[in-house]
Amino acid sequence: EFARRFDGFSIGSNDLTQLVLGVDRDSEQLAGLFDERNEAVTSMIAQVIDRAHAAGIKIGICGQGPSNHADFAEFLVKEGIDSISLNPDTYLKTVPVIAAAENQQR
């Protein structure tokens, strides 16, 4: 019922990763542990995508993850994410990865 009150959702991958892993990405001591590809984070993202789609709501993602890790962008496509935000400096190298993953889904 909660999801039906919204037009769409956007996952903030940086904040979600910090919350799920309990790691401050800005901490010099802990930054090495910050990884959006951690199984706990990807499991949470997969669940959120599934729940949004079950409610008929579009869902996107913003944050560093898809820009920094091509395999993370592929994971998002396979999970059915509706939109992916990228850093401008990674756009040209990441879009072909996303397009290839989308073609594999067809």
OpenMM code with the backbone's topology and positions (N, CA, C; nanometers):
from openmm import Vec3, app, unit

residues = "GLU PHE ALA ARG ARG PHE ASP GLY PHE SER ILE GLY SER ASN ASP LEU THR GLN LEU VAL LEU GLY VAL ASP ARG ASP SER GLU GLN LEU ALA GLY LEU PHE ASP GLU ARG ASN GLU ALA VAL THR SER MET ILE ALA GLN VAL ILE ASP ARG ALA HIS ALA ALA GLY ILE LYS ILE GLY ILE CYS GLY GLN GLY PRO SER ASN HIS ALA ASP PHE ALA GLU PHE LEU VAL LYS GLU GLY ILE ASP SER ILE SER LEU ASN PRO ASP THR TYR LEU LYS THR VAL PRO VAL ILE ALA ALA ALA GLU ASN GLN GLN ARG".split()
positions = [
    Vec3(0.0818, -0.1193, 0.0000),
    Vec3(0.0000, 0.0000, 0.0000),
    Vec3(0.0867, 0.1265, 0.0000),
    Vec3(0.1977, 0.1220, 0.0719),
    Vec3(0.2889, 0.2364, 0.0792),
    Vec3(0.3370, 0.2772, -0.0598),
    Vec3(0.3786, 0.1806, -0.1410),
    Vec3(0.4355, 0.2096, -0.2727),
    Vec3(0.3353, 0.2777, -0.3643),
    Vec3(0.2099, 0.2462, -0.3502),
    Vec3(0.1081, 0.3019, -0.4395),
    Vec3(0.0872, 0.4523, -0.4199),
    Vec3(0.1432, 0.5085, -0.3179),
    Vec3(0.1304, 0.6521, -0.2919),
    Vec3(0.2320, 0.7342, -0.3728),
    Vec3(0.3212, 0.6662, -0.4446),
    Vec3(0.4309, 0.7339, -0.5144),
    Vec3(0.4273, 0.7049, -0.6634),
    Vec3(0.4810, 0.7980, -0.7413),
    Vec3(0.4918, 0.7789, -0.8857),
    Vec3(0.6116, 0.6932, -0.9220),
    Vec3(0.7120, 0.6916, -0.8379),
    Vec3(0.8328, 0.6149, -0.8645),
    Vec3(0.9292, 0.6258, -0.7482),
    Vec3(1.0338, 0.5456, -0.7550),
    Vec3(1.1357, 0.5442, -0.6502),
    Vec3(1.2735, 0.5573, -0.7132),
    Vec3(1.3658, 0.6105, -0.6365),
    Vec3(1.5057, 0.6164, -0.6766),
    Vec3(1.5905, 0.5656, -0.5611),
    Vec3(1.6678, 0.4635, -0.5883),
    Vec3(1.7574, 0.4066, -0.4878),
    Vec3(1.8850, 0.4896, -0.4866),
    Vec3(1.9233, 0.5384, -0.3727),
    Vec3(2.0522, 0.6053, -0.3568),
    Vec3(2.1541, 0.5000, -0.3162),
    Vec3(2.2313, 0.4505, -0.4124),
    Vec3(2.3199, 0.3367, -0.3839),
    Vec3(2.4273, 0.3695, -0.2806),
    Vec3(2.4741, 0.4921, -0.2778),
    Vec3(2.5762, 0.5277, -0.1783),
    Vec3(2.5198, 0.5188, -0.0370),
    Vec3(2.4043, 0.5812, -0.0157),
    Vec3(2.3431, 0.5796, 0.1172),
    Vec3(2.2996, 0.4391, 0.1570),
    Vec3(2.2407, 0.3650, 0.0627),
    Vec3(2.1965, 0.2292, 0.0938),
    Vec3(2.3146, 0.1409, 0.1322),
    Vec3(2.4244, 0.1534, 0.0607),
    Vec3(2.5435, 0.0737, 0.0912),
    Vec3(2.5963, 0.1066, 0.2302),
    Vec3(2.6030, 0.2337, 0.2625),
    Vec3(2.6484, 0.2738, 0.3965),
    Vec3(2.5570, 0.2169, 0.5043),
    Vec3(2.4261, 0.2221, 0.4811),
    Vec3(2.3295, 0.1739, 0.5791),
    Vec3(2.3381, 0.0224, 0.5969),
    Vec3(2.3386, -0.0504, 0.4859),
    Vec3(2.3385, -0.1967, 0.4925),
    Vec3(2.4686, -0.2502, 0.5507),
    Vec3(2.5818, -0.1927, 0.5098),
    Vec3(2.7111, -0.2431, 0.5560),
    Vec3(2.7584, -0.1774, 0.6851),
    Vec3(2.6947, -0.0675, 0.7228),
    Vec3(2.7394, 0.0043, 0.8421),
    Vec3(2.8786, 0.0617, 0.8245),
    Vec3(2.9079, 0.1061, 0.7015),
    Vec3(3.0414, 0.1554, 0.6669),
    Vec3(3.0311, 0.2978, 0.6136),
    Vec3(3.1108, 0.3867, 0.6678),
    Vec3(3.1175, 0.5241, 0.6198),
    Vec3(3.2185, 0.5302, 0.5058),
    Vec3(3.1718, 0.5574, 0.3862),
    Vec3(3.2619, 0.5579, 0.2697),
    Vec3(3.3641, 0.6701, 0.2761),
    Vec3(3.3401, 0.7701, 0.3587),
    Vec3(3.4340, 0.8810, 0.3723),
    Vec3(3.5404, 0.8566, 0.4788),
    Vec3(3.5292, 0.7478, 0.5510),
    Vec3(3.6271, 0.7145, 0.6541),
    Vec3(3.7492, 0.6495, 0.5898),
    Vec3(3.8661, 0.7031, 0.6167),
    Vec3(3.9889, 0.6452, 0.5616),
    Vec3(4.0090, 0.5019, 0.6098),
    Vec3(3.9658, 0.4733, 0.7304),
    Vec3(3.9843, 0.3399, 0.7880),
    Vec3(3.8874, 0.2376, 0.7299),
    Vec3(3.7684, 0.2807, 0.6896),
    Vec3(3.6649, 0.1869, 0.6471),
    Vec3(3.6323, 0.1913, 0.4984),
    Vec3(3.6818, 0.2897, 0.4268),
    Vec3(3.6446, 0.3086, 0.2866),
    Vec3(3.6698, 0.1846, 0.2016),
    Vec3(3.7703, 0.1065, 0.2345),
    Vec3(3.8000, -0.0145, 0.1582),
    Vec3(3.6921, -0.1207, 0.1679),
    Vec3(3.6082, -0.1111, 0.2687),
    Vec3(3.4993, -0.2070, 0.2867),
    Vec3(3.3727, -0.1659, 0.2121),
    Vec3(3.3685, -0.0416, 0.1653),
    Vec3(3.2500, 0.0122, 0.0976),
    Vec3(3.2438, -0.0434, -0.0438),
    Vec3(3.1439, -0.1271, -0.0722),
    Vec3(3.1304, -0.1867, -0.2049),
    Vec3(2.9836, -0.2176, -0.2316),
    Vec3(2.9265, -0.1506, -0.3304),
    Vec3(2.7867, -0.1712, -0.3668),
    Vec3(2.7595, -0.3132, -0.4141),
    Vec3(2.8640, -0.3853, -0.4522),
    Vec3(2.8473, -0.5211, -0.5044),
    Vec3(2.8426, -0.6269, -0.3952),
    Vec3(2.8523, -0.5848, -0.2699),
    Vec3(2.8413, -0.6771, -0.1579),
    Vec3(2.7059, -0.7475, -0.1653),
    Vec3(2.7048, -0.8763, -0.1336),
    Vec3(2.5826, -0.9563, -0.1454),
    Vec3(2.4660, -0.8995, -0.0635),
    Vec3(2.4941, -0.8451, 0.0526),
    Vec3(2.3869, -0.7872, 0.1345),
    Vec3(2.3225, -0.6686, 0.0630),
    Vec3(2.4031, -0.5887, -0.0034),
    Vec3(2.3520, -0.4713, -0.0748),
    Vec3(2.2756, -0.5142, -0.1995),
    Vec3(2.3317, -0.6049, -0.2784),
    Vec3(2.2637, -0.6473, -0.4012),
    Vec3(2.1336, -0.7203, -0.3697),
    Vec3(2.1317, -0.7945, -0.2609),
    Vec3(2.0082, -0.8615, -0.2198),
    Vec3(1.9003, -0.7593, -0.1854),
    Vec3(1.9380, -0.6563, -0.1130),
    Vec3(1.8432, -0.5506, -0.0765),
    Vec3(1.7921, -0.4791, -0.2015),
    Vec3(1.8813, -0.4484, -0.2938),
    Vec3(1.8415, -0.3797, -0.4171),
    Vec3(1.7465, -0.4666, -0.4982),
    Vec3(1.7771, -0.5953, -0.5107),
    Vec3(1.6900, -0.6866, -0.5849),
    Vec3(1.5503, -0.6909, -0.5230),
    Vec3(1.5435, -0.6942, -0.3906),
    Vec3(1.4136, -0.6964, -0.3222),
    Vec3(1.3350, -0.5682, -0.3471),
    Vec3(1.4031, -0.4548, -0.3411),
    Vec3(1.3354, -0.3260, -0.3605),
    Vec3(1.2828, -0.3144, -0.5035),
    Vec3(1.3623, -0.3563, -0.6013),
    Vec3(1.3177, -0.3541, -0.7410),
    Vec3(1.1950, -0.4428, -0.7574),
    Vec3(1.2011, -0.5624, -0.7017),
    Vec3(1.0904, -0.6572, -0.7120),
    Vec3(0.9632, -0.6007, -0.6488),
    Vec3(0.9760, -0.5428, -0.5315),
    Vec3(0.8586, -0.4876, -0.4612),
    Vec3(0.7993, -0.3685, -0.5364),
    Vec3(0.8849, -0.2838, -0.5901),
    Vec3(0.8351, -0.1686, -0.6665),
    Vec3(0.7584, -0.2159, -0.7892),
    Vec3(0.8152, -0.3102, -0.8622),
    Vec3(0.7489, -0.3601, -0.9824),
    Vec3(0.6196, -0.4334, -0.9492),
    Vec3(0.6177, -0.5050, -0.8375),
    Vec3(0.4953, -0.5740, -0.7950),
    Vec3(0.3821, -0.4744, -0.7709),
    Vec3(0.4181, -0.3532, -0.7306),
    Vec3(0.3193, -0.2478, -0.7071),
    Vec3(0.2942, -0.1638, -0.8325),
    Vec3(0.3613, -0.1988, -0.9431),
    Vec3(0.3438, -0.1244, -1.0671),
    Vec3(0.4140, 0.0100, -1.0687),
    Vec3(0.5206, 0.0217, -0.9895),
    Vec3(0.5941, 0.1474, -0.9764),
    Vec3(0.7314, 0.1347, -1.0424),
    Vec3(0.7703, 0.2363, -1.1174),
    Vec3(0.9049, 0.2381, -1.1767),
    Vec3(1.0077, 0.2713, -1.0694),
    Vec3(1.1288, 0.2184, -1.0904),
    Vec3(1.2357, 0.2400, -0.9929),
    Vec3(1.3685, 0.2591, -1.0648),
    Vec3(1.4445, 0.3560, -1.0188),
    Vec3(1.5753, 0.3843, -1.0755),
    Vec3(1.6809, 0.3846, -0.9670),
    Vec3(1.8037, 0.4095, -1.0085),
    Vec3(1.9141, 0.4135, -0.9126),
    Vec3(2.0061, 0.5300, -0.9457),
    Vec3(2.0562, 0.5928, -0.8416),
    Vec3(2.1585, 0.6957, -0.8556),
    Vec3(2.2706, 0.6613, -0.7584),
    Vec3(2.3849, 0.7191, -0.7783),
    Vec3(2.4999, 0.6881, -0.6942),
    Vec3(2.6176, 0.6440, -0.7786),
    Vec3(2.7271, 0.6163, -0.7133),
    Vec3(2.8522, 0.5843, -0.7814),
    Vec3(2.8558, 0.4435, -0.8398),
    Vec3(2.7825, 0.3513, -0.7825),
    Vec3(2.7932, 0.2098, -0.8174),
    Vec3(2.7942, 0.1781, -0.9655),
    Vec3(2.6895, 0.2147, -1.0401),
    Vec3(2.6875, 0.1805, -1.1824),
    Vec3(2.7980, 0.2490, -1.2621),
    Vec3(2.8409, 0.3649, -1.2175),
    Vec3(2.9484, 0.4363, -1.2865),
    Vec3(3.0844, 0.3738, -1.2596),
    Vec3(3.1029, 0.3208, -1.1401),
    Vec3(3.2329, 0.2656, -1.1012),
    Vec3(3.2520, 0.1190, -1.1366),
    Vec3(3.1425, 0.0449, -1.1491),
    Vec3(3.1532, -0.1004, -1.1655),
    Vec3(3.0588, -0.1487, -1.2757),
    Vec3(3.1153, -0.1875, -1.3894),
    Vec3(3.0333, -0.2354, -1.5008),
    Vec3(2.9503, -0.3564, -1.4608),
    Vec3(3.0067, -0.4453, -1.3788),
    Vec3(2.9311, -0.5634, -1.3376),
    Vec3(2.8109, -0.5262, -1.2509),
    Vec3(2.8205, -0.4182, -1.1771),
    Vec3(2.7075, -0.3713, -1.0970),
    Vec3(2.5975, -0.3175, -1.1887),
    Vec3(2.6358, -0.2448, -1.2931),
    Vec3(2.5379, -0.1956, -1.3910),
    Vec3(2.4676, -0.3134, -1.4582),
    Vec3(2.5428, -0.4174, -1.4929),
    Vec3(2.4832, -0.5377, -1.5525),
    Vec3(2.3847, -0.6032, -1.4567),
    Vec3(2.4226, -0.6143, -1.3304),
    Vec3(2.3344, -0.6710, -1.2284),
    Vec3(2.2023, -0.5946, -1.2236),
    Vec3(2.2096, -0.4625, -1.2251),
    Vec3(2.0887, -0.3803, -1.2181),
    Vec3(1.9961, -0.4066, -1.3359),
    Vec3(2.0528, -0.4186, -1.4548),
    Vec3(1.9723, -0.4474, -1.5736),
    Vec3(1.9064, -0.5839, -1.5591),
    Vec3(1.9817, -0.6831, -1.5165),
    Vec3(1.9263, -0.8183, -1.5004),
    Vec3(1.8142, -0.8215, -1.3976),
    Vec3(1.8235, -0.7353, -1.2976),
    Vec3(1.7189, -0.7293, -1.1948),
    Vec3(1.5970, -0.6494, -1.2410),
    Vec3(1.6097, -0.5794, -1.3541),
    Vec3(1.4957, -0.5085, -1.4103),
    Vec3(1.4824, -0.3625, -1.3709),
    Vec3(1.5919, -0.3004, -1.3312),
    Vec3(1.5875, -0.1578, -1.2953),
    Vec3(1.5342, -0.0783, -1.4144),
    Vec3(1.4578, 0.0254, -1.3882),
    Vec3(1.3974, 0.1037, -1.4962),
    Vec3(1.4862, 0.2169, -1.5459),
    Vec3(1.5717, 0.2706, -1.4603),
    Vec3(1.6631, 0.3766, -1.5036),
    Vec3(1.7896, 0.3738, -1.4184),
    Vec3(1.8987, 0.4151, -1.4819),
    Vec3(2.0286, 0.4177, -1.4150),
    Vec3(2.0910, 0.5548, -1.4374),
    Vec3(2.1293, 0.6187, -1.3293),
    Vec3(2.1983, 0.7473, -1.3353),
    Vec3(2.3488, 0.7206, -1.3398),
    Vec3(2.4186, 0.7935, -1.4267),
    Vec3(2.5633, 0.7757, -1.4413),
    Vec3(2.6357, 0.9084, -1.4251),
    Vec3(2.7601, 0.9006, -1.3831),
    Vec3(2.8456, 1.0189, -1.3821),
    Vec3(2.8790, 1.0538, -1.5271),
    Vec3(2.8818, 1.1818, -1.5615),
    Vec3(2.9093, 1.2209, -1.6998),
    Vec3(3.0393, 1.1626, -1.7556),
    Vec3(3.1430, 1.1538, -1.6736),
    Vec3(3.2720, 1.1056, -1.7241),
    Vec3(3.2748, 0.9553, -1.7479),
    Vec3(3.1727, 0.8819, -1.7057),
    Vec3(3.1686, 0.7369, -1.7282),
    Vec3(3.0609, 0.6969, -1.8283),
    Vec3(2.9854, 0.7940, -1.8746),
    Vec3(2.8712, 0.7657, -1.9613),
    Vec3(2.9108, 0.6850, -2.0858),
    Vec3(3.0110, 0.7314, -2.1586),
    Vec3(3.0473, 0.6674, -2.2853),
    Vec3(3.0976, 0.5247, -2.2690),
    Vec3(3.1601, 0.4935, -2.1563),
    Vec3(3.2086, 0.3562, -2.1373),
    Vec3(3.1023, 0.2655, -2.0755),
    Vec3(3.0043, 0.3230, -2.0053),
    Vec3(2.9062, 0.2413, -1.9346),
    Vec3(2.7824, 0.2114, -2.0180),
    Vec3(2.7408, 0.3019, -2.1034),
    Vec3(2.6208, 0.2794, -2.1841),
    Vec3(2.6313, 0.1529, -2.2700),
    Vec3(2.7439, 0.1240, -2.3356),
    Vec3(2.7520, -0.0014, -2.4111),
    Vec3(2.7368, -0.1259, -2.3222),
    Vec3(2.7858, -0.1193, -2.2003),
    Vec3(2.7708, -0.2307, -2.1058),
    Vec3(2.6231, -0.2510, -2.0738),
    Vec3(2.5534, -0.1416, -2.0487),
    Vec3(2.4102, -0.1486, -2.0185),
    Vec3(2.3328, -0.1998, -2.1396),
    Vec3(2.3656, -0.1498, -2.2580),
    Vec3(2.2974, -0.1931, -2.3805),
    Vec3(2.3175, -0.3422, -2.4047),
    Vec3(2.4389, -0.3914, -2.3841),
    Vec3(2.4660, -0.5344, -2.4023),
    Vec3(2.3861, -0.6180, -2.3026),
    Vec3(2.3790, -0.5729, -2.1790),
    Vec3(2.3015, -0.6452, -2.0773),
    Vec3(2.1531, -0.6444, -2.1121),
    Vec3(2.1038, -0.5320, -2.1629),
    Vec3(1.9633, -0.5249, -2.2037),
    Vec3(1.9360, -0.6186, -2.3204),
    Vec3(2.0285, -0.6271, -2.4152),
    Vec3(2.0115, -0.7176, -2.5289),
    Vec3(2.0101, -0.8634, -2.4854),
    Vec3(2.0869, -0.8978, -2.3842),
    Vec3(2.0873, -1.0349, -2.3322),
    Vec3(1.9549, -1.0695, -2.2655),
    Vec3(1.8856, -0.9701, -2.2134),
    Vec3(1.7580, -0.9925, -2.1452),
    Vec3(1.6452, -1.0220, -2.2435),
    Vec3(1.6642, -0.9861, -2.3680),
    Vec3(1.5571, -1.0029, -2.4687),
    Vec3(1.5495, -1.1424, -2.5190),
] * unit.nanometer
topology = app.Topology()
chain = topology.addChain("A")
for resn in residues:
    res = topology.addResidue(resn, chain)
    for name in ("N", "CA", "C"):
        topology.addAtom(name, app.Element.getBySymbol(name[0]), res)
